[in-house]
């Protein structure tokens, strides 16, 4: 069953991670959607793509209000397609909310155990990885493009959560919508380093008609999470491909770089 459910909303279309939100009513987790439009940035949440910054801030504010959280909770990092992770304390709450300059520098992963902090990151094909450990209250968000996948950002997040007190066997992970193996063609420049990270590429790559490789990043990250000790039953994975479904998603590859960004998020509402 598809874990990410589309929510039609007049101003804020999005996908909710229903199994987690139903099991943990204080938790919000999901990913934004778009509507196909001549306006490239109609539902854009990123400040770095050429959109009007004030409209981006308004989009963010509408989203957090829809989620039942405060706008001051919105927190994000400066994504650099790496594998570094930062812990968000109350002092870092709100970093990156209003400007690129205030985002947590040079990180692609965030974690916290503090209520009313909404961890966010931005996507137009890369893989969003969401993490939650119910017994410790630790949440995490990781941006896994091919470089982050090769850098094992998912397993690194697991280890950081364990060091912070999470029990490995209780950590939940979700793989949100991203480009699928149906649409993501790469060459040896990508596949060679991936082989060094993940020896078993069965179901992860297949030859393309052009003599290259079709890469399923979602499957690669699932295998890495299993290697990191996450239980198979604790991993939810989407079937949505951002490139295939123009009506719902931005896609950097499909749209040849001129596109907005979805946002993925996870947070715990205060006082619930």
Secondary structure, 3 states (H helix, E strand, C coil): CCCEEEECCCCCCEEEEHHHHHHCCCEEEEEECCCCCCCCCCCCCCCCCCCCHHHHHHHHHHHHHHHCCCHHHEEEECCCCCCCEEECCHHHCCCCCCCHHHCECCCCEEEECCCCCEEEEEECCCEEEEEEECCCCEEEEEEECHHHHHCCHHHHHHHHHHHCCCCHHHEEEEECCECCCCCCEECHHHHHHHHHHCCCCCCCEEECCCCCEEECHHHHHHHHHHHCCCCHHHEEECCCECCCCCCCCCCCCCCCCCCCCEEEEEEECCCC
